[in-house]
């Protein structure tokens, strides 16, 4: 089935404004610069938030709710429209319209009284506490970085940027919301026959269950369209995690003649020209693919000099999310590395609201930040069937160890039995979080 003209028009309009692939090449030096100051000095502490994803939007709203006129909040985002990565797999499967993923930045900024600046950040001077953008610069008292992720194509192609670009263009990852998702959706819906390969990135990566949910949604489309082909999942891990039984049962019971799951398939080499992937589980030829390289902290975290080069992520205080290199800077969302915290939209929302915002508000009030934070939760629904719509879920409850000043898992609840009720809960979960962020 081809993508509907109405859906493509929506997607096309969105793709004009949404950041596309994360390239291994920086484009900052090619951007126009305005040297003037964007906003006058603030009479109260100014918090600048860079990145308008799940963590950034949550931080902007809840800081203003927490402190009101006692704080000046500025959100800087290069996209003109918000597109959600959570639920995007469900959209890829044709179970929800694009409208469900899109939101505007202006409504919450106007309602809660923070500044929204649509600009691209070109530099961060932590010594001067200054953020430079294509529209000018702005000084901060505290900085919240929420840049999401970037793709580490160097792990596959070394310094060969041309090959990395070719791979990213022909076989987009679509773990960063934008035109990649539209390209992948077209690939899935227009696939006619042969072998389609999905590469699971090595952990830690954005949303641990996402590749497996995506595989189920791709298989659903192939089944619906009567495709004579195979979907091969190449997983570097020895088994599906999390929700292994739920995904495994869905693959066998719903898509047994379509899905082939290959564990212990660590990528050794990728040839996007000959369409061959060499792994520790063997070599695989493909007709089309969703190729997902390793993930790292987003470009702006590297630009700020806050990334641990050994891990590719930002080291932070596990309760306050302050950078261990600069206490004036907080790292929210997927770029932060906290043991036991998955890189997911729900966790980004939860740890930003319950930990980062409360800690920063306490600091601004002159109080102890560690006493202010509360334990987050993390909930992740995964759609595994499209007709009928059926999902599985995992929920993790955390507690705070005040002596060790660290969070710890308290209870893990997993429902691997797929159901229509959980599918309905998937949409209600998303609506509730969208209302909190944008309503």
Beta strands, then each sheet from edge to edge (+ up, - down):
strand 1: 45-50
strand 2: 71-77
strand 3: 82-83
strand 4: 102-103
strand 5: 115-118
strand 6: 121-125
strand 7: 130-133
strand 8: 136-139
strand 9: 142-145
strand 10: 149-152
strand 11: 193-200
strand 12: 228-235
strand 13: 259-262
strand 14: 267-271
strand 15: 276-279
strand 16: 282-285
strand 17: 288-290
strand 18: 294-297
strand 19: 307-308
strand 20: 313-315
strand 21: 329-331
strand 22: 336-337
strand 23: 377-386
strand 24: 389-401
strand 25: 406-419
sheet 1: 5+ 2+ 1+ 9+ 21+
sheet 2: 3+ 4-
sheet 3: 6+ 7- 8+
sheet 4: 10+ 18-
sheet 5: 13+ 12+ 11+ 17+
sheet 6: 14+ 15- 16+
sheet 7: 19+ 20- 22-
sheet 8: 23+ 24- 25+
end
